[in-house]
Amino acid sequence: MKTATNLSPRRSRPAFWFTVGALLILLVALALRLHRLDAQSFWYDEGNSARIAERSLQLIIAGAAGDIHPPLYYIALHAWRALFGESEAALRGLSVACGVGLALFAGLTARMLFGLRAGLMAAALVAASPFAIYYSQEARMYALLALEAAASTYALLAILDFGLGILDSPPPSSIGVTGLDQSSIVNRQSSIGVTGPDQSSIVNPQLSIALFVVSTAAGLYTHYAYPFVMIAQGMGVVVWFAAQVGRHAPLRPAWGALAVFAGGNLAAIALFLPWLPTALHQITSWTVARPDYALGPAMLDAWRWVIVGRTLPLDQAGPAMLTLTALALIGLVWPIASSNRQSSIYNRRFLPALFMALMALAPFALLFALDLYRESYLKFLLVIVTPLCALAARGIAGLSAAWLPTNAGRGLRLLSAGLSVALLSGVAALLWPSLDNLYHNPAYARDDYRGIARLVQADARPGDAVLFNAPNQWEVFTYYHCPERELAPAIPLTYHPADDGAVDAQMKPIAAQHTRLFVLYYGERESDPDGRYEHWLAHNAFKADEQWVGNIRLAVYATRLLSATPAVTATFGDAIRLESAVVALDPQSSGGLIALELNWRARAHLDGRYKVFVHVGAPDAPPVAQNDAEPQGGLRPTDTWQPDEVIVDRRAVWLKPGTPPGRYGVFLGLYDSATGQRLSVTAASDGATHGDRLWLGEIEIR
């Protein structure tokens, strides 16, 4: 019998080229994740990560107990911050490292199951995955979660190999398992790297067990979605064990591997026990809005995220989705199609492909079975990128080698390798539009708190304040805007206000102390589902401006009229009467607010929706500032007015920084929001028509 050392020369060259190829792929993965790493602002959750990482370990753990995430990522980020700093790029660097590690474990897993070439292809697919890259550039825990899932699965597969099962012959006696026919491995060397598993990738069993326990426990301490991975692994182990029974294999090694799997999970859960009561409380008490959705389109949308991430719309993602899915299916069935052995799960070459399919599909199915489909939860599916890419890599390796004869020469093998590279390049070309959008398309940029902070800082003045209706906004905003050094303090509002009285008690002192408010509305359906804060501001303040910055609605309010001048009244169209108007015409500097209080009455029911506009400018020139919005900040559109009901409409015009100085008229009018047609204005004093806007007075901008 040949000894294990006889195999080393036969394996050295493939192992060398795998190492070289893997290093090059990991460098590409690193470059793709570092490219424009700090081009985008921290968004809502990233700011929370940055501020939590500033705390002591004791405060991090205490803060995590009141959050919906376990503490491990924040602890790791705290240590990372101490080494690399607190800039955007530095804090995102931890996720970059996890993303590169994910590509490494994808390569190692596919190499162990499907061969050297499949290992390289899997690493390359994960390296170029838009889904993986997106969350490798985010200072959140999802890249770490995916890395832990990949490491745990790799270790589990190695554990199963030792007892086993997956390969056509038991592992080498040099790792502690006897009964090996070494010649069977030698005879398969020609297929290693193309169609068969790679024995040389099997690692020490004790290290595998330790890695499985540590990575599983770390996954539990990283995110409460990690049990999806554990369930998928359990399903794979059950199928693997059933295969051992079905093929009448000796069950003692199988029972041993099963015991190691169960014991490893119990050990990981034991390590998690100190946090378990907190976890159960957080999971059972956390409430989120549940959207209505059709199952088919929702599943298609979730699969789009897995293949191309969130940065490519569905109508452009079809070719990439079809190609990757087809390659994964080929990778699943290829061990059967290419084998003259049993075409069932008892086929040992099919079993690892089936295991990978379960690892990919079980978390996906659980997301919908537990009714967790919503955009903010699709990132949980990052854990299925590794098994999916491993299957797709197996498909590429199989297709590129399908035509090779048994005793193919070096030239044909090089041609086969070139075909693999060509197929991989085709997949990369299909994924590139998503990456291009990620790097360069502002439509897919994260919420720009950095830009909002700069906007406020550019015109900050005494009397300003910045309000936040959702938790954790304060953290990200103050990462860019230090209230202690700036003129505008940052004030978080109460999450889920109990009633209008509680809102009034909180808002009255704020409005009394500040003349201008910047309000950042985010996630109102969850943070303030009844819109109590916005209604209070609509009735007690003067809304000057509103703009969307990503998912943030930034509104600017004045809190008082200052000295006010009554304006003339008039009728607009046939049925809308301006009963009274008061406008503040004090001289203003650039950045100031012109407040108005308008009292409207409808003479009859209005079928159309009309916008009120206030323009500041010369009579014969475009306005230098304006406010165009439906009454009461959009909360009382004209088609909801009842006849003879008085509608109090408070609004303001923001003279944004850069408004040129001069004397300007202030004009008021209404127009049909569907057609843009302005209503004619009839003065109440003389009944004469005065065009399509009413002159309210003149103001000086200094």
Buried (B, 14 or more C-beta within 10 A) or exposed (E): EEEBEEBEEBBEEBBEBBEEBBEBBBEBBBEBBBEEBBBBBBBBBBBBBBBBBBBEEEEBBEBBBEBEBBBBBBBBBBEBBEEEEBEBBBBBBBBBBBBBBBBBBBBBBBBBBBBBBBBBBBBBBBBBBBBBBBBBBBBBBBBBBBBBBBBBBBBBBBBBBBBBBBBBBBBBBEBEBEEBEBEEBBEBBBBBBBBBBBBBBBBEBEEBBBBBBBBBBBBBBBBBBBBBBBBBBBBBBEBBBEBBEEBEBEEEBBEBBBEBBEEBBEBBBEBBEEBEEBBEEBEEEEEEEEEEBEEEEBBEBBBBBBBBBBBBBEEEBBBBBEBBBEBBBBBBBBBBEBBEEBEEBBBBBBBBBBBBBBBBBBBBBBBBEEEBBBEEBBBBBBBBBBBBBBBBBBBBBBBBBBEBEEEBEEEBBEBBBEBBBEBBEEBBEBBBBBBBBBBEEEEBBBBBBBBBBEBBBEBBEEEBBBBBBBBBBBBBBBBBBEBEEBBBBBBBBBEEBEEEEEBEEBBEEBBEEBBBBBBBBBBBEBBBEEBBBBBBBBEBBBBBBBEEBBEBBBBBBBBBBBEBBEBBBBBBBEBBBBBBBBBBBBEBBBBBBBBBBBBBBBEEEBEBEBBBBBBBBEEEEEBBBBBBBBBBBEBBBBEBBEEEEEBBBBBBBBBBEEBEEEEBBBBBBBBBBEEEEBBBBBBEEEEEEBEBBBBBBEBEBE
